[in-house]
């Protein structure tokens, strides 16, 4: 029996794939659990339209990320922290601190998008990557200065 998958199914395929499975497996497991639909013409059109909507949505998200990346391209974010002897910070600058500084500057960037391997513990200028979208990465400079 041919069915079109409406959920990813390990070993069989991903959303939108038309697969050939045994009749009992389709009738007793896949269809009742909402994992697949019979591969009729109307079901195939329905799944195809959902796939097109997903592609359009992903494209819009990518375009928004590219616009934001252009704005952030040559940006320098200043963060002031208390400094002890030898230029060591009392705390550290984390991805949350960088995201918060960006939000204060008017850019809506989630802390999870800040690609900071280790917290910054010294004053200086650092180049940090922001992964705004799986295909859009931009580098910004973070200037950690003594203050407060």
Phi, psi and omega in degrees: 000135178269132178228156174252127183283134176248005171216155175292136180228112184302132179089350181239316180160189181244177181309129177094348179287141173261120182235154178257118180231169178292148184303314182296320179297319180291310185290324187263341184236301188293310185289313179297329181273001178074026180270331182213164174233152175302144185278060176275165182300316181292320178295322178295319177296318179299312181295322179297320179294322177296319178297320179295321178297318179297318180297316179298318180296315179296323179294318178297317179298320179294319179296319177298317180295322179292322177297314179297321180298321179296322179290326184271351190311306184251031184277141173242120181261123178263130177231126180255135180221157175291139184238139176264201179293151177063022175076014178276140178282148176290323176247219174212162177261121183251177179297328177296320179296319180293316179297320179295319178295321177295321179294324177293334178274356176100011179251129181269094180235127179284148181297334180290344180272351178275116184268081181248112184293310180230147177301148180278127184240001180231157175284155180145185180251130183235146175261122184240139178266141174244122179262092185282337183201155180306335181250001183235114177233134179230145178257136174235164177255135177246119181256108179268118184240154174287142179180185180059000000 
